[in-house]
Amino acid sequence: MRRGITLTFSTADVECFNLLGVTCMKIGVPKEIKKHEHRVGLTPAGVIALVNAGHQVQVETNAGAKTGFTDQAYKNAGAGITVTAEDAYRCEMIIKVKEPQPGEYALLQEGQMLFTYLHLAPDPQQTQALLERKIIGIAYETVTDDQGRLPLLTPMSEVAGRLAVQAGAYALQMANGGSGTLLGGVPGVAAANVVIIGGGVVGTEAAKIALGVRANVTILDTNINRLRYLDDVMGPAIKTRFSDAYAIDELTASADLVIGAVLIPGKQAPKLITRQHLQKMKTGSVFVDVAIDQGGCAETSRPTTHSDPIYIEDGVVHYCVANMPGAAARTSTMALTNATLPYVLQLANKGWPDALKENPGLKNGLNVYLGQVTNQAVAEDLGHACASPDDIINNPVSRNIKQRTA
């Protein structure tokens, strides 16, 4: 048994799993409590895969109700349903979507594995709480694949990128403080100018949607090879510019909609949009900051919610919802489980030390471990020392924790 965590397997269960050579792990899926967050960490299909691999899954009641995944669907998949969040958190591994909220900190237990989006760099309060609770925090957003991409961030980036254009179109309506400009214009009236800062997954998906509604789209990036790729696949409909201070200043001044889509894995987003830029923008223009989970890429950005998504500063309408994919919770939940499930199975089947040792990309997801920061970018931004994940994985104490999971 892992220190500080109470398991409820019967002796017969454990003996059966041991005879089969299976390490049985107890996995908890709590209901998300962040405001207007209706996603859930695991679909019933994901539960089936884990149960078939010999693991137990405990899902908090109504965790998936808003996305159409009922308690009965989880029961049919083989999960147990817990009445309280406390019961869901009495497991060795916790699968979530969003970072733990302050009301959840006390539920975290020493030595417990937490697999979710953490976004620690702009959140010193959460970081300190996770360090004090001495959990093993593996962050979706810093897991990499063999090509250095971010496979667990990608599906939510795809959703957020597509939603960013919808959100921008909504904010441009005069009832919301916008200029009353229609993105695609109409015959005889010019289309809106859309400027996307960042040519990664978010920026690419935003560009697709903006082009689809016939807006004038310019995308900026510092990677010239990425700009060549976008120019090749999207053709003459899109304009590309190398991202520097001059280009940002010029393009934002004439933009109707600016989408911030910059990302430095693990680190706070750079403040590329200054207050001076905003003061030059047109009154009623819109800024959508998809980088807000990492602190935002504008000096004037601050997190908002789906219930109160916009505010106006310097005449510019800001949309800075920190969990944008939550607006499409059902699509997002299914897309997220598709991406995370192989990693969840690795962690459950092998125990986290072996899983991280065998999968260097998964090892990159380790952000905190028993009171230590283990991600260099997070450590730099928050002023912490950084412990070596390799030293931790090879530490005999880590091996003992893994052995106690059965």
C-alpha positions in Angstrom: 0.0 0.0 0.0 1.2 3.5 -0.8 1.9 5.7 2.3 -1.1 7.8 3.3 -3.6 6.0 0.9 -6.2 3.5 2.1 -7.1 0.8 -0.4 -10.2 -1.3 -0.3 -9.3 -4.4 -2.3 -10.3 -7.7 -0.8 -7.7 -10.3 0.0 -9.2 -12.5 -2.8 -8.9 -9.6 -5.3 -5.2 -9.1 -4.5 -4.4 -12.8 -4.6 -6.2 -13.2 -7.9 -4.3 -10.3 -9.5 -1.0 -11.5 -8.1 -1.6 -15.0 -9.5 -2.2 -13.3 -12.9 0.9 -11.3 -12.6 -1.1 -8.1 -12.6 -0.4 -5.0 -10.5 -3.8 -3.7 -9.6 -4.1 0.0 -9.1 -7.0 2.0 -7.7 -7.7 5.0 -9.9 -10.0 7.9 -8.8 -11.9 10.3 -11.2 -13.3 13.2 -9.2 -15.9 15.6 -10.4 -14.4 18.9 -11.6 -15.2 21.9 -9.4 -13.7 24.8 -11.3 -16.4 27.2 -12.3 -18.2 26.1 -15.5 -15.9 23.1 -15.9 -18.0 20.2 -17.1 -15.3 18.0 -18.6 -14.4 14.7 -16.9 -11.0 13.0 -16.7 -12.1 9.7 -18.2 -14.9 8.4 -20.4 -16.7 5.1 -19.8 -14.7 3.7 -22.7 -11.5 4.6 -20.8 -12.9 2.9 -17.7 -13.5 -0.3 -19.7 -9.9 -0.3 -20.9 -8.5 0.1 -17.3 -10.8 -2.5 -15.8 -9.9 -5.0 -18.6 -6.3 -4.4 -17.6 -7.0 -5.4 -14.0 -7.4 -2.0 -12.3 -10.2 -0.5 -10.2 -11.8 2.8 -11.1 -13.8 5.0 -8.7 -15.8 7.8 -10.3 -17.4 10.5 -8.2 -21.2 10.6 -8.7 -22.3 12.9 -11.6 -18.7 13.6 -12.6 -19.7 13.1 -16.3 -23.4 14.1 -16.1 -23.0 17.4 -18.0 -21.2 15.7 -20.8 -23.8 13.0 -21.2 -21.8 10.2 -19.4 -24.2 9.0 -16.6 -23.3 7.2 -13.4 -25.0 4.1 -15.0 -22.8 4.3 -18.0 -19.7 4.3 -15.7 -21.2 1.4 -13.7 -21.8 -0.6 -16.9 -18.2 0.0 -17.8 -17.1 -1.5 -14.5 -16.4 1.6 -12.4 -17.5 2.1 -8.8 -19.5 5.3 -8.1 -18.4 7.3 -5.0 -20.9 9.6 -3.2 -18.2 12.1 -2.1 -15.1 13.7 -3.5 -13.2 12.4 -0.5 -13.9 8.8 -1.6 -12.8 9.5 -5.1 -9.5 10.9 -3.8 -8.8 7.8 -1.7 -7.0 6.2 -4.7 -3.4 5.8 -5.7 -3.8 7.7 -9.0 -6.1 10.7 -9.6 -7.2 11.4 -13.2 -8.5 15.0 -13.7 -8.9 17.6 -16.3 -8.1 20.9 -14.6 -5.6 21.7 -11.9 -6.7 21.1 -8.3 -8.7 24.0 -6.9 -8.0 25.4 -3.4 -11.0 23.4 -2.0 -9.4 20.2 -3.3 -5.9 20.7 -1.8 -6.7 19.0 1.5 -8.0 15.9 -0.4 -4.6 15.2 -1.9 -2.5 12.6 -0.1 1.2 12.2 0.3 2.7 9.8 -2.3 -0.5 10.0 -4.5 -0.1 10.3 -8.3 -2.0 13.2 -9.9 -2.3 13.1 -13.7 -4.0 16.3 -15.1 -3.3 19.7 -16.5 -1.4 21.6 -13.9 -0.1 24.9 -15.5 2.1 25.5 -12.5 4.4 28.3 -13.8 1.8 31.1 -13.4 0.3 29.6 -10.3 2.6 29.8 -7.2 -0.3 29.1 -4.8 -1.1 25.8 -6.4 2.5 24.9 -6.8 3.1 25.5 -3.1 0.1 23.4 -2.2 1.2 20.4 -4.2 4.7 20.7 -2.7 3.3 20.8 0.8 0.9 17.8 0.1 3.9 15.9 -1.3 2.1 14.5 -4.3 3.6 13.1 -7.5 2.3 15.5 -10.1 2.5 14.6 -13.8 1.2 17.4 -16.0 -0.5 16.7 -19.3 0.9 19.9 -20.8 4.6 19.0 -20.5 4.4 15.3 -21.7 6.1 15.0 -25.1 6.2 12.5 -27.9 9.2 11.2 -29.7 9.2 14.2 -32.0 9.0 16.7 -29.1 5.4 17.6 -29.6 2.8 17.9 -26.8 0.3 15.0 -27.5 -1.8 15.6 -24.4 -2.1 19.4 -25.0 -2.8 19.0 -28.7 -6.5 17.9 -28.5 -7.4 20.8 -26.2 -5.4 23.2 -28.3 -7.4 22.0 -31.3 -10.6 22.7 -29.5 -9.5 26.0 -28.1 -8.1 27.2 -31.5 -11.5 26.5 -33.2 -13.4 28.1 -30.3 -11.2 31.2 -30.4 -12.7 32.4 -33.6 -16.2 31.7 -32.5 -15.5 33.6 -29.2 -14.0 36.5 -31.2 -17.0 36.7 -33.5 -19.3 36.8 -30.5 -17.2 39.5 -28.8 -17.2 41.6 -31.9 -21.0 42.0 -31.7 -22.0 45.4 -30.5 -24.1 44.1 -27.6 -20.8 42.8 -26.2 -18.8 46.0 -26.7 -17.4 45.0 -30.1 -17.3 47.2 -33.2 -20.1 45.3 -34.9 -17.9 43.9 -37.5 -18.8 40.6 -39.2 -15.8 38.4 -39.7 -16.6 37.4 -43.2 -18.1 40.6 -44.3 -20.8 40.5 -47.0 -20.7 41.3 -50.8 -19.6 44.8 -51.2 -18.3 45.1 -47.6 -14.8 44.1 -46.6 -14.1 41.1 -44.3 -12.5 41.6 -40.9 -8.8 41.4 -40.4 -7.8 38.5 -38.1 -4.3 38.4 -36.7 -3.1 35.2 -35.0 0.1 35.3 -33.0 1.5 31.8 -32.9 1.5 29.2 -35.6 1.3 26.1 -33.5 -1.8 23.9 -33.0 -4.0 26.6 -31.6 -3.0 29.1 -34.2 -3.4 26.7 -37.1 -6.8 25.6 -36.0 -7.9 29.2 -35.5 -6.7 30.0 -39.0 -8.7 27.2 -40.5 -11.9 28.5 -39.0 -11.2 32.1 -39.7 -10.5 31.3 -43.3 -13.6 29.2 -43.4 -15.7 32.2 -42.6 -13.9 34.3 -45.2 -12.0 36.6 -42.9 -8.6 38.2 -43.9 -6.1 36.1 -41.9 -2.5 36.8 -41.0 -0.5 34.4 -38.8 2.7 35.2 -37.1 5.4 32.9 -35.8 9.1 33.0 -35.0 9.7 29.7 -36.7 10.3 30.3 -40.4 9.9 26.6 -41.2 6.5 26.6 -39.6 5.5 29.6 -41.6 6.7 27.9 -44.8 4.5 24.9 -43.9 1.4 27.0 -43.2 2.0 28.9 -46.5 2.2 25.6 -48.3 -0.8 23.8 -46.8 -3.1 26.9 -46.7 -2.1 28.5 -49.9 -2.6 32.1 -50.9 -5.7 32.6 -48.7 -3.5 33.1 -45.7 -0.8 35.7 -45.1 2.3 34.8 -43.0 4.6 37.2 -41.2 7.7 36.6 -39.1 6.8 37.6 -35.5 8.8 40.5 -34.2 7.9 43.7 -32.3 7.5 45.7 -35.6 5.1 43.2 -37.2 3.0 42.9 -34.0 2.8 46.7 -33.7 1.8 47.1 -37.4 -0.7 44.3 -37.6 -2.5 44.7 -34.3 -3.2 48.4 -35.2 -5.3 47.4 -38.2 -6.8 44.2 -36.7 -10.5 43.6 -35.9 -9.6 40.4 -34.0 -6.3 39.3 -32.5 -5.8 35.8 -31.2 -3.0 35.1 -28.8 -1.8 31.5 -29.4 1.8 31.5 -28.1 3.2 28.7 -26.0 6.5 28.0 -24.3 6.1 24.5 -22.7 5.9 24.7 -19.0 6.7 28.4 -18.8 4.7 31.5 -18.4 3.5 33.0 -21.7 5.6 35.9 -22.9 3.8 39.3 -22.8 3.9 40.0 -26.5 0.9 42.4 -26.5 1.6 45.5 -24.5 -0.7 48.2 -23.3 0.8 50.5 -26.0 -0.3 48.0 -28.7 -3.8 48.0 -27.3 -3.9 51.8 -27.3 -3.2 51.8 -31.0 -5.9 49.2 -31.8 -9.3 50.2 -33.1 -12.1 50.8 -30.5 -14.3 47.8 -30.4 -11.6 45.4 -31.7 -11.2 42.1 -29.9 -8.4 40.2 -28.2 -8.8 36.5 -27.5 -6.0 35.2 -25.2 -5.8 31.4 -25.6 -2.5 31.5 -23.6 -4.3 32.6 -20.4 -3.8 29.2 -18.8 0.0 30.0 -18.8 -0.6 33.6 -17.6 -1.7 35.2 -20.8 0.3 36.9 -23.6 -0.9 40.4 -23.1 -0.1 42.8 -20.3 -3.8 43.5 -19.9 -4.9 39.8 -19.7 -6.6 38.4 -16.6 -8.5 35.1 -16.4 -12.3 35.2 -16.9 -15.0 32.5 -16.8 -17.6 31.2 -19.2 -20.3 33.0 -17.1 -18.5 36.3 -17.4 -16.1 35.9 -20.3 -15.3 39.4 -21.5 -14.1 42.8 -20.2 -13.1 46.0 -22.0 -9.8 47.7 -21.4 -8.4 50.6 -23.5 -11.4 50.2 -25.8 -10.5 46.6 -26.7 -12.8 43.7 -25.8 -10.8 41.0 -24.0 -11.9 37.3 -24.0 -9.6 35.4 -21.5 -11.5 32.3 -20.4 -9.1 30.0 -18.7 -10.8 26.8 -19.6 -12.0 27.5 -23.1 -12.4 23.8 -24.2 -14.9 23.4 -21.3 -17.4 25.2 -23.5 -17.4 22.1 -25.7 -17.2 19.7 -22.8 -18.4 16.5 -24.5 -16.2 16.8 -27.5 -13.3 17.9 -25.3 -13.7 15.0 -22.9 -13.7 12.4 -25.6 -10.7 13.9 -27.4 -8.8 14.2 -24.1 -9.4 10.5 -23.1 -8.3 9.4 -26.6 -5.0 11.1 -26.0 -4.4 10.4 -22.3 -5.6 6.8 -22.0 -2.4 5.1 -23.4 -0.4 7.0 -20.8 -2.8 6.2 -18.0 -2.5 2.5 -18.9 1.3 2.8 -18.8 1.3 4.4 -15.4 -1.2 1.9 -14.0 0.2 -1.2 -15.5 3.9 -0.5 -14.8 3.8 1.8 -11.8 5.0 5.4 -12.3 8.8 4.8 -11.9 9.0 2.1 -14.6 6.5 3.9 -16.9 8.6 7.2 -16.7 11.9 5.3 -17.1 10.6 3.5 -20.2 8.9 6.5 -21.7 11.1 9.7 -21.8 8.2 11.8 -23.1 6.1 10.8 -20.1 9.0 11.5 -17.8 8.9 15.1 -19.1 5.4 15.4 -17.6 6.8 15.0 -14.0 6.5 18.5 -12.5 6.5 17.9 -8.8 7.6 15.0 -6.6 7.2 14.7 -2.8 7.9 18.3 -2.1 10.3 19.0 -5.0 9.9 20.8 -8.3 11.1 18.5 -11.1 10.4 20.6 -14.2 13.1 23.1 -15.1 10.8 25.7 -16.7 8.5 25.7 -13.7 11.4 26.0 -11.3 12.9 28.9 -13.2 9.7 30.9 -13.4 8.8 30.3 -9.7 12.3 30.5 -8.2 12.5 26.9 -7.0 15.4 24.5 -7.1 14.8 21.8 -9.7 15.3 18.1 -8.7 16.4 15.7 -11.4 13.6 13.4 -12.6 16.3 10.8 -13.6 17.6 10.7 -10.0 14.1 10.4 -8.6 13.1 7.5 -10.9 16.3 5.6 -10.1 16.0 6.3 -6.3 15.4 3.1 -4.2 12.6 5.0 -2.4 10.8 5.5 -5.7 11.1 1.8 -6.3 9.5 1.0 -2.9 6.6 3.3 -3.6 6.0 1.5 -6.8 6.1 -1.9 -5.1 3.6 -0.7 -2.5 0.9 -0.1 -5.2 -0.1 -3.8 -5.2 
